[in-house]
Structures are given as structure tokens and as C-alpha cells.
């Protein structure tokens, strides 16, 4: 697939509100390790519809490989897995110095199970059956914790981003963004005041098997800049030549 065809696919999907074949700029990256296929597919679909890039596997050894090979914002981890159980994966990741937030999702519901998982280094523990909305809220809370941002509303000068409602305001004016533009803005907000490289953005917002190229980051930054920058407002989204992008006041 050429870059030109890739951009045309984006244009058609945006213009006619149709689903595209490929995943584009999405929110944050999640690894889902769950061996019960109907649940795995259901959760992956819900998470993708909520804006997350999701890699999935039902095998413990493959899950460990994914987790050590890629960077994830959150790992959702079942305990009873073929190949390698979830607690062993958890121990190995922490032993390797992996600090990614890990949420255990399991049917093991005794107090001893919960204490064991948390003591081994899990950041959260959710028992099956559960409400998807609760899982989503817990994942979002872990992501905010990753970026030391407990407040669900982020303010950068007069730019306000509500992470729960997914709305954006510049002063008193609400800004309408596509899901892809919003996802990019949210990630830059989490890193506000820092220079974020194109590679870093690409690695966080695309799935492992995505066909996208990192050039599309520049395209979407351009779209986003046109919407959040206003003639009577101070510029907030800056291109740092040779390094990447910075959201905030450039000193």
C-alpha cells in the first residue's frame, strides 16, 4: 500500500464517515493477554472503538514476547493462560525492569489471589465478570498515572482537554476534532512541555501489525495545528526541527 493510497483511504473514511481497512492514529497502546477468544475479541473491539491501539494474544509465552519487545501504556493480563501463567509473566516483566502498568483481569477472586497479584507488581486487579465501562475507567486512570496526570481535565494555557468526555476547548471556543486528531492531541498533552519525536508518537499510537508509516504523523500534526491555533491566540503546537513536536509555550 503506497503512502498516497493510505492518505486517500483516510480521506474517504473521514469524508464519508466510513470505517477504513487500516488502523490509523489512535489513542494509547494496550496489550491484551486473554486466552478465552470470545472475550478477547469483544474486549479488543471495545477498546479499539474507544480509541486505543490494541495488540492481542491468548498465549502466555507470546504475551511475554510482546510485552518485552514493545512499549505499552497498559497491559491487561489474565492469570490462567496456556504456555505461561499470568503471574509468571508479571514476575518476569518486573524482574526485567519493565515498569508498564499491568491490570490483572481474572476469575480468581479470593483475597489471597488479589493480594498475591498486587504484591508481585500488578497495578490493578479486576475480577470477572465485570462491566466494560469499569475496565475502561481503570485503564484511563492507569494511563493518567503513567504521565503523572491525575486530573481528567488538562489545561495548557487556554487549551482545555477533557479526557473523559474527549472534548477540547480553546478559551471559550469548542474545537471539533476527528477521533484521530483528538488521539494525537491527547498524547501530546500527556507529554506537554516535552519534545516528542515522530518515532515516539508512531510507536505509541499504532498497533504492532499496522501498515501505516511514520510520515502520517506529520500529516495529522498539520491537521491538528490548523484547528487549535487561532490568529488571536498564542501558538501552542511547535515543530522542533530535527527532533519532533512540542505542545505548550516555547521558551
C-alpha positions as CSV (number, residue, x, y, z in Angstrom):
1,X,0.0,0.0,0.0
2,X,1.6,3.3,-1.1
3,X,1.6,6.4,1.1
4,X,-0.7,8.2,-1.4
5,X,-3.3,5.4,-1.3
6,X,-3.0,5.4,2.5
7,X,-3.8,9.1,2.7
8,X,-6.7,8.6,0.2
9,X,-8.1,5.9,2.5
10,X,-8.0,8.3,5.4
11,X,-9.7,11.0,3.4
12,X,-12.6,8.7,2.2
13,X,-13.1,7.4,5.8
14,X,-13.2,10.9,7.2
15,X,-15.3,12.5,4.5
16,X,-18.0,9.7,4.3
17,X,-17.8,8.6,7.9
18,X,-16.9,5.1,6.8
19,X,-14.6,2.6,8.6
20,X,-11.2,2.2,6.9
21,X,-9.4,-1.1,6.5
22,X,-6.4,0.1,8.5
23,X,-6.0,1.5,11.9
24,X,-4.6,5.0,12.0
25,X,-3.5,7.4,14.7
26,X,-5.2,6.1,17.8
27,X,-5.0,6.9,21.5
28,X,-2.7,4.8,23.6
29,X,-1.2,1.4,23.2
30,X,-2.6,-1.6,25.1
31,X,-1.5,-5.3,25.2
32,X,-4.4,-7.7,25.9
33,X,-3.3,-11.2,27.0
34,X,-6.5,-13.3,27.3
35,X,-6.9,-16.9,26.1
36,X,-10.8,-17.0,26.0
37,X,-11.2,-16.0,22.4
38,X,-14.8,-14.6,22.6
39,X,-13.8,-12.3,25.5
40,X,-10.5,-11.4,23.8
41,X,-12.3,-10.3,20.6
42,X,-15.1,-8.5,22.5
43,X,-12.6,-6.5,24.6
44,X,-10.3,-5.7,21.7
45,X,-13.3,-4.4,19.7
46,X,-14.5,-2.3,22.6
47,X,-11.0,-0.9,23.3
48,X,-10.4,0.0,19.7
49,X,-13.7,1.7,19.4
50,X,-12.7,3.7,22.5
51,X,-9.6,4.9,20.6
52,X,-6.9,2.5,21.8
53,X,-4.3,0.6,19.7
54,X,-4.6,-3.0,20.9
55,X,-2.3,-6.0,20.4
56,X,-3.8,-9.3,21.4
57,X,-2.7,-12.8,22.2
58,X,-4.0,-15.8,24.1
59,X,-0.7,-17.5,24.8
60,X,1.4,-16.7,27.8
61,X,4.8,-17.1,26.2
62,X,3.8,-14.9,23.2
63,X,2.4,-12.4,25.6
64,X,5.7,-12.1,27.4
65,X,7.4,-11.7,24.0
66,X,5.0,-8.9,23.0
67,X,5.5,-7.2,26.4
68,X,9.3,-7.3,26.3
69,X,9.6,-6.3,22.6
70,X,7.2,-3.4,22.5
71,X,6.3,-0.4,24.7
72,X,2.7,-0.4,26.1
73,X,0.8,2.1,28.2
74,X,-1.2,-0.7,29.9
75,X,-1.1,-4.5,29.8
76,X,-4.3,-6.3,30.6
77,X,-3.3,-9.7,31.8
78,X,-5.3,-12.9,32.5
79,X,-3.8,-15.3,35.1
80,X,-4.8,-18.7,33.8
81,X,-3.0,-18.9,30.4
82,X,-1.6,-21.6,28.2
83,X,2.2,-21.6,27.8
84,X,2.9,-19.4,30.8
85,X,0.6,-18.2,33.5
86,X,0.0,-14.6,34.1
87,X,1.7,-14.3,37.5
88,X,4.9,-15.7,36.0
89,X,4.7,-13.2,33.1
90,X,4.2,-10.5,35.8
91,X,7.2,-11.6,37.8
92,X,9.4,-11.8,34.7
93,X,8.4,-8.4,33.4
94,X,9.2,-6.8,36.8
95,X,12.5,-8.7,37.0
96,X,13.4,-7.2,33.7
97,X,12.7,-3.7,35.0
98,X,9.5,-3.2,32.9
99,X,7.5,-0.5,34.6
100,X,4.4,-0.6,32.3
101,X,1.1,-0.5,34.2
102,X,-0.3,-4.0,34.5
103,X,-4.0,-4.7,35.2
104,X,-4.8,-8.3,36.1
105,X,-8.2,-9.4,34.7
106,X,-9.2,-12.8,36.1
107,X,-11.8,-15.1,37.5
108,X,-9.6,-15.8,40.6
109,X,-11.5,-13.7,43.2
110,X,-10.2,-14.7,46.6
111,X,-8.5,-12.1,48.8
112,X,-5.3,-14.2,48.7
113,X,-5.3,-14.1,44.9
114,X,-5.7,-10.3,44.8
115,X,-3.0,-9.7,47.4
116,X,-0.6,-12.1,45.6
117,X,-1.1,-10.3,42.3
118,X,-0.7,-6.8,43.7
119,X,2.3,-7.8,45.8
120,X,4.0,-9.3,42.7
121,X,3.8,-5.9,41.0
122,X,0.3,-5.5,39.4
123,X,-1.1,-2.0,39.4
124,X,-4.7,-3.0,39.5
125,X,-6.8,-6.2,39.8
126,X,-10.3,-6.6,38.3
127,X,-12.4,-9.8,38.8
128,X,-14.5,-11.4,36.1
129,X,-17.4,-10.9,35.4
130,X,-17.0,-7.1,35.1
131,X,-18.6,-4.1,33.4
132,X,-16.6,-2.9,30.4
133,X,-17.1,0.7,31.5
134,X,-15.3,-0.1,34.7
135,X,-12.4,-1.7,32.8
136,X,-12.2,1.4,30.6
137,X,-12.2,3.7,33.5
138,X,-9.4,1.8,35.2
139,X,-7.3,1.8,32.1
140,X,-7.7,5.5,31.7
141,X,-6.8,6.0,35.3
142,X,-3.6,4.0,34.9
143,X,-2.7,6.0,31.8
144,X,-3.1,9.2,33.6
145,X,-0.9,7.8,36.4
146,X,1.7,6.9,33.8
147,X,2.0,10.6,32.8
148,X,1.6,11.9,36.4
149,X,-1.7,13.4,35.4
150,X,-4.4,12.6,37.9
151,X,-6.8,15.3,36.8
152,X,-9.1,14.1,34.0
153,X,-9.1,17.7,32.6
154,X,-5.8,19.0,31.3
155,X,-5.2,22.8,30.8
156,X,-2.3,24.1,28.7
157,X,-2.6,27.8,28.7
158,X,-6.1,28.4,27.4
159,X,-6.3,25.0,25.8
160,X,-8.5,22.6,27.8
161,X,-8.8,18.9,27.1
162,X,-11.4,16.7,29.0
163,X,-10.0,13.2,28.9
164,X,-13.3,11.6,29.9
165,X,-15.7,13.5,27.7
166,X,-13.0,13.8,25.0
167,X,-13.8,17.4,24.3
168,X,-11.4,20.2,23.5
169,X,-11.7,24.0,24.1
170,X,-9.5,26.9,23.2
171,X,-10.7,29.7,25.5
172,X,-14.5,29.8,25.2
173,X,-14.5,28.2,21.8
174,X,-15.1,24.4,21.5
175,X,-12.9,22.7,18.9
176,X,-14.3,19.8,16.9
177,X,-11.6,17.1,16.2
178,X,-11.8,13.8,14.4
179,X,-11.0,10.8,16.6
180,X,-7.5,10.6,15.1
181,X,-6.8,14.3,15.7
182,X,-8.1,14.0,19.2
183,X,-5.9,10.9,19.9
184,X,-2.8,12.7,18.8
185,X,-3.6,15.8,20.8
186,X,-4.3,13.7,24.0
187,X,-0.9,12.0,23.7
188,X,0.9,15.3,23.1
189,X,-1.0,16.7,26.2
190,X,0.3,13.9,28.3
191,X,3.8,14.9,27.3
192,X,3.2,18.7,27.3
193,X,6.3,20.8,27.6
194,X,8.5,18.0,26.2
195,X,9.8,17.4,22.7
196,X,8.1,14.3,21.4
197,X,9.7,12.6,18.4
198,X,7.8,11.4,15.4
199,X,9.0,7.8,16.1
200,X,7.8,8.0,19.7
201,X,4.3,9.1,18.6
202,X,4.2,6.4,15.9
203,X,5.2,3.7,18.3
204,X,2.6,4.7,20.9
205,X,-0.4,5.1,18.6
206,X,-0.1,2.2,16.1
207,X,-0.7,-1.4,16.6
208,X,2.1,-4.0,16.1
209,X,0.7,-5.2,12.7
210,X,-0.3,-1.8,11.4
211,X,0.6,-1.0,7.8
212,X,0.9,2.8,8.5
213,X,4.2,4.7,8.0
214,X,5.6,7.3,10.4
215,X,5.1,10.1,7.7
216,X,1.4,10.2,8.5
217,X,2.3,11.7,11.9
218,X,3.4,14.9,10.1
219,X,0.1,15.0,8.1
220,X,-2.1,14.7,11.3
221,X,0.0,17.3,13.2
222,X,-0.7,19.6,10.3
223,X,-4.5,18.9,10.6
224,X,-4.4,19.4,14.3
225,X,-2.4,22.6,14.2
226,X,-4.9,24.2,11.9
227,X,-7.7,23.6,14.3
228,X,-6.1,24.5,17.7
229,X,-4.1,27.5,16.5
230,X,-6.0,30.8,16.2
231,X,-5.0,34.1,14.8
232,X,-5.5,35.9,18.1
233,X,-4.1,33.2,20.3
234,X,-0.5,32.3,21.2
235,X,0.9,29.3,19.2
236,X,0.9,26.1,21.3
237,X,2.0,23.3,18.9
238,X,5.5,23.8,17.7
239,X,7.7,21.8,15.3
240,X,11.2,21.4,16.7
241,X,13.4,20.9,13.6
242,X,15.1,17.5,13.6
243,X,13.6,16.4,16.9
244,X,9.8,16.4,16.8
245,X,6.9,18.3,18.3
246,X,6.3,20.3,21.4
247,X,2.9,21.2,22.9
248,X,3.0,24.2,25.2
249,X,4.6,27.6,25.3
250,X,8.0,27.5,23.6
251,X,10.6,29.4,25.7
